[in-house]
Amino acid sequence: MQTSSVSHSDTMLASVSPKRPSAVAAILNGVIENTEGYTWIVDKGLKYIVCNIQLRNTIKQFTGRDVFPGNEVIDCIGLLDDSQTLPWPTIYQDAFDGKGSRFTHQITVQQKPVFFDISVNPVWEGNNTIALTCSARDITEQKNAEEVLRQSELKFRSLIENSTDIITMANAEGNIFYGSPSAKKIFGYEESDYMGRHVCSFIHPDSLPAVAELLRNLVAHPDELFTIDLKVFDKPGNEKWVQGLASNMLQTPGINALVG
């Protein structure tokens, strides 16, 4: 009996495109086999042309069956959680009609949420769809990181918006692009009163020299924290003394501002 090292997907790729050199089929097979997550290609009869090793192993684990090109397509995601099944016949038919799709699907595995990024796209030959390329990639770690960031941002926003301090953010030219809600509570300014205006617009003339020096120091010493006492005007035009803290965080990712 002769043995062969050519994989099932390699054989099927070669049979689908008999004019291609075997080296090309081997390269394509290597790409598919090493693709993260599940990757499969199906024909119009909804049978596998190619399915990568991650997909084959999962099907084997849950069904005890080996999957080969020519076998009918199995709902691999449904094997992990049959309570959140997808309408695969409709998804496949839409793709064969030329309407590919990409979406996020959530299932539950061992009582924990698991998220998949799923895509199904047509393979064209002229004006005809001859096959579908499909993938399902586990993005749970990414989703969890996004949720941690979202919760952190919510906490930060809550602290800022409920603070009795006025917090402002300005660009390198000193023009304000953010002011916390305390600006209205303490000074009466609406957002439209200060957005885009220079920080010096609200400073009493007596304090302008000190503010000019502060701005020079901020440019010369990034990331250092400076304290300043100065007179400002509230919206009705009354003078108020404030103590300010300022730092140059223009180069800090996610902030990119002069913060006061």
Secondary structure, DSSP 4 states (H G I P E B T S, - for coil): -------HHHHHHHHHSTTS-HHHHHHHHHHHHTSSSEEEEE-TTSBEEEE-HHHHHHHHHHHS----TTSBP--HHHHH-TTS---HHHHHHHHHTT--EEEEEEEEETTEEEEEEEEEEEEEETTEEEEEEEEEEE-HHHHHHHHHHHHHHHHHHHHHHT-SS--EEE-TTSBEEEE-THHHHHH---HHHHTTSBGGGGB-GGGHHHHHHHHHHHHHSTT-EEEEEEEEE-TTS-EEEEEEEEEEETTSTTT-EEE-
